[in-house]
Amino acid sequence: MKIPHTKGRADIGDNMNIAIRCEHLTKKFGNVVALDDLSFEIETGRIIGYLGPNGAGKTTTLKLLLGLIKPTSGCAYIFGMDVQKERIAIHSQISYVPGDNVLWPEMSGMQTLELLGNLHGGTDFEYRNQLVERFNLDPHKKVKSYSKGNKQKVTLIAALMTRPKLMILDEPTSGLDPLMELEFRNCLKNAKENGQTVFLSSHILSEVEAICDDVYILRDGKLVESGKLEDLKHYSTVDISIVFEQGVPDISAIRGVTILASSTDSVHFKFSGNFNELLLAITKNKIRTFLASEPSLEELFISLYGK
């Protein structure tokens, strides 16, 4: 991904469709490089999965985008505005769910939502009330009486109810039960339909795979892969099981074949080679059943980090 060089503020007219833009963003803490020359662009109206193990640089990226810390070098823009110079204007258009949820214990859930809505500057009250029902939250209880999951619901409702142009989410479903996770996914899909953009950092790969348009994968502070999930799956292998009518042809010499199990009439293997070469070999014998499954995001992730 090549990002054109710009000086100062990004040209808003040329970035109407760009929600987030990073140019050679680098952050060092002493001798430790937390983020190394990060460059990417995210279009508006998309849900982006931001992946990487602990220490990869995900949270550092989010803090830089929010203007909470300063980069060592490089720059970042949200909707064409410099995240360091125009934080107030940016924060009125975004919402943020941190990885560590800290709320006011003596306030009720509704008082918390009202305070956060006032701080943001605008709340869709009808939508807020719908969210309270959808997440099955009792808004009259004090925060100190809430479970971890209910505290997370308050934070998610607060992030959604202002209908921001951009949501930056750090492990947003932490503490939620599976039904509430599904409800949250539906909320993000609704947000996308409404033209909103979501930048989602998560360890739950099934969640990312279910809702994200694109994935960005960090490793040791560097962006190692990005793009549509289906375009990245070439990094992993296809799982194939075939049952033949009479005998199994010899496919062991085909490049990319790793046989997992075989019998007189069936074979199960991983494949990462040329499909035309494979088809020429297996169609010499009559096939009874053929089953192939694409790699999951988890398998892709493991293949990238297992090297």
N, C-alpha and C positions, 0 to 999 in steps of 0.2 A: 504494500500500500504506500503510494507516494503522496505526500501532502505538499501542495504548493507553498512556497515560502511567502510569508506576509510580514509586514512590519506594523507593530502596534496593534490596534483593534482590528479584528477581522471585518471585512466589508460585509455589512448586514445585507445589502442587496444581493450579494453573491452567495449568501448563506441562509436564505429563507427556509430551505428545506433541511438544514443541518442543525440538529439539536445539540450535539456535543462534538467538539473538535479539539484534539490534542496534537500539539506540534513539539516533537522531541522532548517530551516531558520527562525530567529526571529529578529524583529526590534522593539525597544522601543524608544519613544520620551519622556524622563522624566519618569513619572509614567504611561504613556499611551502605551499600547501594540498594535502597529499597525499591526504586523504580528506575529503569534504565532506558532512556531514549524512546519513550512511548509516543507513537503517532497513530491516530486513527480518526475517522469521521463516522458519526452515527446520524442517519437520516431521521427526520421526525416521523411519528406514527408507527414506530417499530418497538418490539420488545426484545431487548438484548440480554443475553446471559453472559455474565462476567465470571470466569472460572479460574480456579487455581487453588492449590493447597495452602495451608496456613503459612504465612511468610512470603507468599508469592508477590505481594504488592497490591492486592485488591483494595484493602481498606485505605492504604496510602493514596491510591488513585481517587477514591471517593472523597477523602479529606481535601485533596488538592482541588477537585472539581467544585467543592463547596466553599473554597477559599479559606478553610480552617488552618491550613499550613501553606507555607510558601515553597515553590519549587526551587531546587538548586539551579536548574536551568530549564529552558523551554517555556511553553505557555499553553493555556487552555481557554477555550471559549464555550459559552453556553448561549445558544441563539444569537451568536455573533458578538456577545458581550464578554469582555475580559473578566475571568473569574476572580482575579485579584483586585481589579480597579472598579468593578461594577457589581459588587456582591449584593448590595441592597436591592438593586433592580432585578438581579437574577433570582434572589431568594423569594421575591414576590410571585415568581412564575414556576417555582419548583416545590416539591415536598421531599422530605428525607426521613427514612426509617433506619436508625442506627442499629448496629449489631448488639449493643448493650442498652437494654431498655431501662431508663431511669425516669420515674414519674414522681409526682408529689403525693406522698402517702396519705395525707389528711384530706385531700380533695376527693370528691366523688368522680366517677367516670365522666358524667355529663359536664361537671365543672371543668374538668381537664380538657374535654373536647372544645368547650366554649373558649377557654383561655388560648388554646393552640390555634383555634380558628381566628380569634381576634389578633393574635400575633401575626398570622399569615396575611390577614387583611380581607378575607372573603370566604364565606362558607355557603355551600348549597345545602340549606337546612332540611329541605325535603329529602334530598339524597342522604344526608347524615342520618336522619331517622330511619330510612330504609336500611342503611348499613348496620345500624344498631340491631335491627330485627334480623337481618341476614346472618350476622355473626353471633346472634343469640346472647347478647351482652346485657346484663342488668346495669344500667347507667347510674342508678341511684346509690349503689354501694361505694364505700370508700376504696380508694386504690390499694390501701394497705391490706384489705381483705381479699383482694383478687389473687387468683393463681397466676403463674407465669404466663399461661396461655391467654387469660383474660386481660392481663396488662398488655400483651402483644396485640390483642384485638383493639384496644384503645388507640394504640399507636398507628395501626393500619387504617382504622376508621379516620383518624386525624389526617393521615396522608392522602386518603382518597376523597374526603368530603369537600376539599377545596377545588377539586377538579383541576389540578395544576397541569401546565403544559408538559412538565417533565417530572417523573418520580424516580428518585435515586434510592434504591432499597438494598440494605445490607442484611442478608439472612432474614428475610421478612417473615417466614413461617415458623421460626423457632418457637417451640412451645405449643403450637397449634395441633389439634387432633386431625386425623385424616379428613373428616367432613369439612372442617373449617379451612383446611388447606385447599380443598376443592372449591369452596366458596370464594376464597381469595383468588384462585386462578381465574374463576369466572369474572371477578371484578376487574382483573387486569385485561382480560379479553374485551370487556365492555369499554375500558379506558382506551384501548387501541382503536376500537370502532369509533370512538369519540375524537380520534386524532391525536391522543396523548402519546407520549413516548415513555418507555420504562427501561431503566438501566438497573439490572438485577444481579446482585452478587449472591451466589448460593452454593452450598455444598450438596444440596439435594438434586442430583443429576436427573432423576426422573421428572422433577418439577421443571427444570430448565428445558428438557426435551419436549415436555408437553405443551409449553406455552411460548417458547422463544423463537423469534424469526432467525436470529443469528447468534453465534456464540463467539466470544473472545477468550482466548486461553493464555494465561500468564504462567511463566516459569522463571523463577529467580529474578523477578523484576522486569523480565522481557516479555513482550507479546510474541508468542511462538506460533499461534495460529488464529485466524479469524475468518468468518464467512458463514454461509448457510450450512446447517448441520449436514444436509445430504451431500454437500460438496466436500466436507471434511472426512467423510467416512472411508475414504480411500486409505486412511492411515491404519485402519483396522481390517480384519478379514471377514469374509462372508462364510457363514456356517452352512454347510450343504450335506444333506442326507439323500441317498439314492438307493432304491430297490430295483434290481434288474429281473427280467423274466428268466434268463439263463446265464449265470456266470457274471462275474465282475471284471470289466476290462482293467488292464494295468495302467493306472494313472499316476503311479508313484514318481515317474520321471518328469512329469509336467511341472514346470516352474511355478511355484506358488502354492503347491499342494502339500498339506500336512495332514496325513491320515490319522484319525483319532480311533477308529474302530472299523473292522471289516469282517465279513463272513462270506460264505459261498455265493450269496446273491445280493448282498448289500454292502454299502460303504458309507462311512461318516467322516467328513474331513473339513478342514479350514482351507479357504482359498483366497489368494491375493494376487493372482496372476492374470493372464490374458484369457478372457472367457471364450473367445473363438477357438483357441487351442484346446481348451477343456471340452467344448462341445463336440469338436471333431473326434475326440477320443471316446467320450462316453456314448455317443450316438451310434457307435459301431455295434453295440448290443441293445436289444429292445428294453426300454425303460418301463417299469410298472408304476413307480411313484418317484417324484422329485420334489424335494423340499429345500428351499434356501431362505435364510433369514439374514437381514442386514445387521451390522453391528449397532449396538446401542451406544448412547452417549457415554455410558460408563465404560464400555469396552474401548471407545475412542480415547477417553481420558486416561485409562490405564496404559494404553499403547503409547501415548505421548510421554507419560511420566515414568514408564517402565524402562525407557531407554537409558 
